[in-house]
Amino acid sequence: MKKRILSVLITVVMLIGMLPTAVFAAETTEAKWAFGTAETAPDDSAYTYSGTLAEAFTAANGNEDTTNTVTYVKLNKDVSMTHTSSDTALTLNEGKAMVLDLNSKTYSSSTTSTSGGDPTYGIKTEPNSLLTVKNGTISVSSSNDGYAIGIQSKGNLNVLY
């Protein structure tokens, strides 16, 4: 009986040791993204790119695909960014489209600008752009005498809850 219990225990330990370590790893990337159409949001398996939220915005701004014109971004964890001025906020360029799924997470933005009166932006959109934000919180704070704006929209903005 002792040999049987010992052999079962050893088997269980060996099976656990064979599991990929990714199963136990915490998510380290801030965001994942995929390109799609306005009509069809990708399923979770289609999010083939991952990195920082800033890299996702760079990918959206560089998207020249004429079929998959919308960049779908989903946060993996809370994201906190500090900008040195309002000019370094995340920006969606003119003519670009993005769906930002905060995935029940928080995007926090602050600025360390020393010039009083400058606004702090979390996200800026340029003319003729389309940004849809859903499922989370955007928090913006200013460390100077300026004011804080979560999203400065010169384009089209949709907020879903």
Solvent accessible surface area in square Angstrom, and as a share of the most:
residue,aa,sasa,rsa
1,M,175,0.78
2,K,175,0.74
3,K,174,0.74
4,R,171,0.62
5,I,103,0.52
6,L,102,0.51
7,S,59,0.38
8,V,88,0.50
9,L,102,0.51
10,I,86,0.44
11,T,71,0.41
12,V,70,0.40
13,V,92,0.53
14,M,117,0.52
15,L,106,0.52
16,I,97,0.49
17,G,65,0.62
18,M,144,0.64
19,L,81,0.40
20,P,82,0.52
21,T,116,0.67
22,A,78,0.61
23,V,94,0.54
24,F,138,0.57
25,A,69,0.53
26,A,85,0.66
27,E,98,0.44
28,T,107,0.62
29,T,40,0.24
30,E,41,0.18
31,A,0,0.00
32,K,48,0.20
33,W,16,0.06
34,A,4,0.03
35,F,61,0.25
36,G,8,0.08
37,T,37,0.21
38,A,78,0.61
39,E,153,0.68
40,T,90,0.52
41,A,66,0.51
42,P,29,0.18
43,D,97,0.50
44,D,88,0.46
45,S,97,0.62
46,A,39,0.30
47,Y,31,0.12
48,T,103,0.60
49,Y,105,0.40
50,S,68,0.44
51,G,11,0.11
52,T,55,0.32
53,L,0,0.00
54,A,40,0.31
55,E,88,0.40
56,A,0,0.00
57,F,5,0.02
58,T,96,0.56
59,A,25,0.20
60,A,2,0.01
61,N,33,0.17
62,G,50,0.48
63,N,20,0.10
64,E,139,0.62
65,D,63,0.32
66,T,127,0.74
67,T,95,0.55
68,N,51,0.26
69,T,68,0.40
70,V,9,0.05
71,T,1,0.00
72,Y,14,0.05
73,V,0,0.00
74,K,33,0.14
75,L,0,0.00
76,N,26,0.13
77,K,76,0.32
78,D,91,0.47
79,V,3,0.02
80,S,93,0.60
81,M,42,0.19
82,T,89,0.52
83,H,10,0.04
84,T,99,0.58
85,S,36,0.23
86,S,20,0.13
87,D,117,0.61
88,T,71,0.41
89,A,8,0.06
90,L,11,0.06
91,T,33,0.19
92,L,0,0.00
93,N,64,0.33
94,E,102,0.46
95,G,55,0.53
96,K,36,0.15
97,A,17,0.13
98,M,2,0.01
99,V,27,0.16
100,L,0,0.00
101,D,16,0.09
102,L,1,0.01
103,N,52,0.27
104,S,98,0.63
105,K,55,0.23
106,T,40,0.23
107,Y,0,0.00
108,S,35,0.23
109,S,3,0.02
110,S,31,0.20
111,T,2,0.01
112,T,74,0.43
113,S,14,0.09
114,T,136,0.79
115,S,58,0.37
116,G,51,0.49
117,G,43,0.42
118,D,54,0.28
119,P,23,0.14
120,T,1,0.01
121,Y,23,0.09
122,G,0,0.00
123,I,0,0.00
124,K,30,0.13
125,T,1,0.00
126,E,48,0.21
127,P,55,0.35
128,N,109,0.56
129,S,1,0.01
130,L,70,0.35
131,L,0,0.00
132,T,14,0.08
133,V,8,0.04
134,K,54,0.23
135,N,70,0.36
136,G,43,0.41
137,T,73,0.42
138,I,42,0.22
139,S,50,0.32
140,V,30,0.17
141,S,61,0.39
142,S,35,0.23
143,S,81,0.52
144,N,30,0.15
145,D,130,0.67
146,G,17,0.17
147,Y,124,0.47
148,A,47,0.36
149,I,56,0.29
150,G,27,0.26
151,I,33,0.17
152,Q,45,0.20
153,S,46,0.29
154,K,116,0.49
155,G,20,0.19
156,N,92,0.47
157,L,65,0.32
158,N,66,0.34
159,V,96,0.55
160,L,91,0.45
161,Y,243,0.93
